[in-house]
Amino acid sequence: MTEADRTAIRRKIQDEMERLRPEIERLREVTRPVAPDDSIGRLSRMDNIVNIGVNKAALGKAAARLAGLEYALTQLDSPDFGTCAECGTSIPLARLLAMPESDLCVRCAE
């Protein structure tokens, strides 16, 4: 992997982290419970419960992705970065740009 490749991946990771942080904060805000004494109506309360569940799942996914990106950023300068942890082949640059936190090649990820 060339230094230009590492720079492109670093930029991608940083951009994605900047995009995820406000999204995580927004999801944290919308997943806060509504107090029982807030009058929002029975059906609206049920909709709110469903929406909170959906948003909690999205929050978990976004937080996990952010953690993976943070870890990938710390490993970027390692000589093993971009090598499949399963089979040892090089992970294609296109995959690393799409999913910088990936430590598996497409074949092994399937």
N, C-alpha and C positions, 0 to 999 in steps of 0.2 A: 504494500500500500504506500502510495506516494504521500509526501507532505501536503500537496494540494488536495488530495483525497481526504486526509485527516482534517484539514482546514474546512473543507466543505461539510464534512460530517459534524464538526464542532459547531459551525454556524447553524446547521439544521437543528442540532440538539438545543442550542441556546434559544433559537427562534421558537421551537416547540415548547420549551419550558416557559418562556415569556407568555405564550398563548394559553398554556394550561393553568398557570397560577391564578389569574383572575377568574377563570372558569371554575376552578375548585372553590374559590371564595364565594362565587355566586351560588354554586350548588350547596355549599354549607349553609348559606342564608336561606335558601328555599326548602331545605330539609329540616329546618327547625320546627318543632311541633307547635300546633295552634292550641292555645289554651282552651279548655272545655267551656269556659264561660264566654268565649268570643262567639257572637251569634253570626254564624255564616250559613246556617240552614243545614238540614239533614243530608240532602243530596250533595250539597257543596262540600260538606265535611267528608263524605265518602269519596268524592273526587279528590279532595285534598289528601286523604290517606293513600289513595292509589298513586297520586302524583309524587308524594313523598317517597314511596317505595321505589318508583322508577328513578327519581332523582338520586336516591341513596345508592342505587346500583351504578348510575353514571358517575357519582362521586367516587365510589370505590375504584372504578375502572380508571378514572382520571388520576386519582392519587397513586395508584399502582404504576401507571405509565410515567408519571412524574418521578417516582422513585427509581424506576428503571432507567430513565434518561439521566438522572443525577449520577447513578452508578456508572452508566456508559461513559459519561463525561470524565469520571475519575479514571476509567480504564483506557481511554482513547489513546494515550501515549504508550501503552503497554505493547510489547511486540506480539502478543497473542490476540490483540484486538482485531476483529474481522476474521478470526479463525473459528470454524464451527466447533463447539464444545463437545459434540457427539462424534463426528467423523474426522475432524482435523483439516478439512478442506477450507479453502478461502471462501468467505461469504461474499457474493457479488456486491459491488459498490451500489448498484441500484437498490438492492435490499437494505443495505445499511443506511442509505439516504431515506428510504421509506420508513424503516423501523430501526433507528440507530441503537435501540436497546436490545435488539435481537442478538443472541449468541448461538443461534442455530441456522444452518443453511436451510433452504426451502425443503429439500428432500428429508432432512432429519426432523424438521418442524411438522411435517405431515404425519 
